[in-house]
Amino acid sequence: MSTRLKSSRPEISLTRFSGEGAVMKLNVLIPENNKYEWGQDTVEAISLTREQAGSLAHDLLAFANEWEVAEHE
């Protein structure tokens, strides 16, 4: 089961879901991603402004401390 969570920024989408072994996980979606070649691997990276980074840090701390709020409660 998944739940959309309120985010500090409208362009950042957060979804909480039960992972393997009922461990709670968080999916963070930021539409601007870039792919980079790193050796033999291709990695995806995100670019954040300072404001976006601060907001994301706030949201991640809320999730880590179980203070997150569902988008529609």
SULJO-V713989 format. One line per field, one symbol per residue. ss: DSSP state (H for helix, E for strand, - for the rest). phi: phi as a letter, one per 40 degrees, with the letter a starting at -180 (. if undefined). burial: # if it has 9 or more other ideal C-beta (glycine too) atoms within 8 Angstrom, else .. A space follows every 50 residues. Layout:
ss->???
phi->???
burial->???
This chain:
ss->-EEEE------EEEEEEE-HHH-EEEEEEE--EEEEEE--EEEEEE---H HHHHHHHHHHHHHH-----E---
phi->.bbcbcbcbccbbbbcacccggccbbcbbbdcbbbbcbgcbbbbbbbbcd cccccccccccccccgbcbccbb
burial->..###.#.#..######........###.#.................... .##.##.######....#.#...
